[in-house]
Amino acid sequence: MDAGTKKQKRNQRLSIFELEALREAFRQSVRENDVAEAEWAQHAELFVRRALQKGDRLTRA
């Protein structure tokens, strides 16, 4: 993949439905992992990193 394609992927916007699905997945992760509200920011950072990694694997297949 060249640099132009990578930049184009970064600039894509998520739809409201995709954002809602991501938000619900985060909430579910918080419940399943029993994350305290004070730790949500740190958990969100890890959650997004993992989601991006999974997305990369799916698009490379």
Residue frames as a rotation matrix with the C-alpha (Angstrom) as fourth column:
MET 1
0.585 0.811 0.000 0.00
0.811 -0.585 0.000 0.00
0.000 0.000 -1.000 0.00
ASP 2
-0.322 -0.735 0.597 1.45
0.699 -0.610 -0.374 3.37
0.639 0.297 0.710 -0.93
ALA 3
-0.863 -0.115 -0.491 1.43
0.457 -0.592 -0.664 6.54
-0.215 -0.797 0.564 1.18
GLY 4
-0.809 0.588 0.000 -1.44
-0.509 -0.700 0.501 8.08
0.295 0.405 0.866 -0.81
THR 5
-0.108 0.775 -0.622 -3.72
0.032 0.628 0.777 5.14
0.994 0.064 -0.093 -0.06
LYS 6
-0.413 -0.109 -0.904 -2.84
0.864 0.266 -0.427 5.25
0.286 -0.958 -0.016 3.64
LYS 7
-0.979 0.039 -0.199 -3.61
0.029 -0.944 -0.328 8.98
-0.201 -0.327 0.923 3.79
GLN 8
-0.533 0.833 -0.146 -6.91
-0.503 -0.174 0.846 8.43
0.680 0.525 0.512 1.99
LYS 9
-0.094 0.492 -0.866 -7.94
0.517 0.767 0.380 5.75
0.851 -0.412 -0.326 4.53
ARG 10
-0.690 -0.218 -0.691 -7.12
0.721 -0.298 -0.625 8.09
-0.070 -0.929 0.363 7.44
ASN 11
-0.949 0.287 -0.128 -9.33
-0.295 -0.954 0.055 10.79
-0.106 0.090 0.990 5.96
GLN 12
-0.513 0.817 -0.263 -12.41
0.221 0.422 0.879 8.58
0.829 0.393 -0.397 5.64
ARG 13
-0.604 0.411 0.683 -15.30
-0.775 -0.504 -0.381 9.55
0.188 -0.760 0.623 7.84
LEU 14
-0.935 0.347 -0.081 -17.46
0.355 0.887 -0.294 7.16
-0.031 -0.304 -0.952 9.80
SER 15
-0.334 0.902 0.272 -21.20
0.019 -0.282 0.959 7.24
0.942 0.326 0.078 9.40
ILE 16
-0.199 0.366 0.909 -23.46
-0.922 -0.385 -0.046 7.92
0.333 -0.847 0.413 12.37
PHE 17
0.834 0.528 -0.158 -24.38
-0.470 0.831 0.296 4.21
0.288 -0.173 0.942 12.34
GLU 18
0.310 -0.819 -0.483 -20.72
0.357 0.571 -0.739 3.16
0.881 0.056 0.469 12.47
LEU 19
-0.544 -0.489 0.682 -20.06
-0.372 -0.588 -0.718 5.59
0.752 -0.644 0.137 15.30
GLU 20
0.261 0.733 0.628 -23.04
-0.944 0.059 0.324 4.27
0.200 -0.678 0.707 17.25
ALA 21
0.855 0.000 -0.519 -21.87
-0.021 0.999 -0.035 0.68
0.518 0.040 0.854 16.74
LEU 22
-0.156 -0.984 -0.083 -18.38
0.264 0.040 -0.964 1.62
0.952 -0.172 0.253 17.93
ARG 23
-0.401 0.090 0.912 -19.84
-0.742 -0.616 -0.265 3.41
0.538 -0.783 0.313 20.95
GLU 24
0.671 0.711 0.211 -21.98
-0.717 0.548 0.431 0.40
0.191 -0.441 0.877 21.86
ALA 25
0.585 -0.549 -0.597 -18.99
0.283 0.828 -0.484 -1.94
0.760 0.114 0.640 21.45
PHE 26
-0.490 -0.762 0.423 -17.02
-0.131 -0.415 -0.900 0.30
0.862 -0.497 0.103 23.82
ARG 27
0.000 0.582 0.813 -19.84
-0.959 -0.231 0.165 0.24
0.284 -0.780 0.558 26.37
GLN 28
0.886 0.326 -0.330 -19.99
-0.276 0.942 0.191 -3.54
0.373 -0.078 0.924 26.13
SER 29
0.124 -0.938 -0.323 -16.22
0.319 0.346 -0.882 -3.76
0.939 0.006 0.343 26.61
VAL 30
-0.469 -0.228 0.853 -16.48
-0.609 -0.616 -0.500 -1.54
0.639 -0.754 0.150 29.70
ARG 31
0.467 0.740 0.485 -19.15
-0.877 0.315 0.363 -3.83
0.115 -0.594 0.796 31.16
GLU 32
0.855 -0.121 -0.504 -17.36
0.010 0.976 -0.218 -7.07
0.518 0.182 0.836 30.26
ASN 33
-0.070 -0.984 -0.162 -14.04
0.456 0.113 -0.883 -5.84
0.887 -0.135 0.441 31.67
ASP 34
0.604 0.425 -0.675 -15.64
0.784 -0.166 0.598 -4.15
0.142 -0.890 -0.433 34.70
VAL 35
-0.449 -0.787 0.425 -13.83
0.728 -0.597 -0.338 -0.87
0.519 0.157 0.840 33.96
ALA 36
-0.033 0.370 -0.928 -14.34
0.824 -0.516 -0.235 1.89
-0.566 -0.773 -0.288 36.53
GLU 37
0.839 0.464 0.285 -15.51
0.543 -0.682 -0.490 5.24
-0.033 0.566 -0.824 35.15
ALA 38
0.685 -0.640 -0.348 -12.24
-0.355 -0.711 0.607 6.85
-0.636 -0.292 -0.715 36.23
GLU 39
-0.318 -0.849 0.421 -10.40
-0.035 0.454 0.890 4.43
-0.947 0.268 -0.174 33.90
TRP 40
0.606 0.675 0.420 -12.59
0.390 0.209 -0.897 4.93
-0.694 0.707 -0.137 30.81
ALA 41
0.733 -0.355 -0.580 -10.12
-0.619 -0.701 -0.354 7.26
-0.281 0.618 -0.734 29.05
GLN 42
-0.361 -0.920 0.154 -7.29
-0.793 0.390 0.469 4.76
-0.491 0.048 -0.870 29.27
HIS 43
-0.262 0.362 0.895 -9.61
0.238 0.922 -0.304 1.90
-0.935 0.134 -0.328 28.30
ALA 44
0.788 0.588 -0.182 -10.91
0.021 -0.322 -0.946 3.92
-0.615 0.742 -0.266 25.33
GLU 45
0.261 -0.781 -0.567 -7.37
-0.918 -0.383 0.106 4.46
-0.300 0.493 -0.817 24.05
LEU 46
-0.690 -0.512 0.512 -6.64
-0.396 0.859 0.324 0.73
-0.605 0.021 -0.796 24.17
PHE 47
0.083 0.842 0.533 -10.05
0.298 0.489 -0.819 -0.09
-0.951 0.227 -0.211 22.70
VAL 48
0.796 0.201 -0.571 -9.49
-0.397 -0.539 -0.743 2.18
-0.457 0.818 -0.349 19.69
ARG 49
-0.200 -0.942 -0.270 -5.97
-0.928 0.094 0.361 0.83
-0.315 0.323 -0.893 19.09
ARG 50
-0.641 -0.002 0.768 -7.28
-0.016 1.000 -0.011 -2.74
-0.767 -0.020 -0.641 19.08
ALA 51
0.453 0.880 0.143 -10.20
0.225 0.042 -0.973 -1.81
-0.863 0.473 -0.179 16.82
LEU 52
0.562 -0.321 -0.762 -7.83
-0.761 -0.561 -0.326 -0.18
-0.323 0.763 -0.560 14.33
GLN 53
-0.568 -0.808 0.157 -5.53
-0.706 0.577 0.410 -3.22
-0.422 0.122 -0.898 14.37
LYS 54
-0.308 0.549 0.777 -8.47
0.288 0.832 -0.473 -5.54
-0.907 0.078 -0.415 13.72
GLY 55
0.705 0.598 -0.381 -9.63
-0.112 -0.437 -0.893 -3.30
-0.701 0.672 -0.240 10.90
ASP 56
0.060 -0.790 -0.610 -6.19
-0.954 -0.224 0.197 -3.42
-0.293 0.570 -0.768 9.28
ARG 57
-0.739 -0.325 0.590 -6.22
-0.241 0.945 0.220 -7.22
-0.630 0.020 -0.777 9.39
LEU 58
0.128 0.887 0.444 -9.63
0.353 0.378 -0.856 -7.34
-0.927 0.267 -0.265 7.79
THR 59
0.761 0.187 -0.622 -8.72
-0.410 -0.604 -0.683 -5.01
-0.503 0.775 -0.383 4.93
ARG 60
-0.221 -0.925 -0.308 -5.48
-0.918 0.091 0.387 -6.87
-0.330 0.368 -0.869 4.17
ALA 61
-0.303 0.125 0.945 -7.20
-0.075 0.985 -0.154 -10.27
-0.950 -0.117 -0.290 3.82
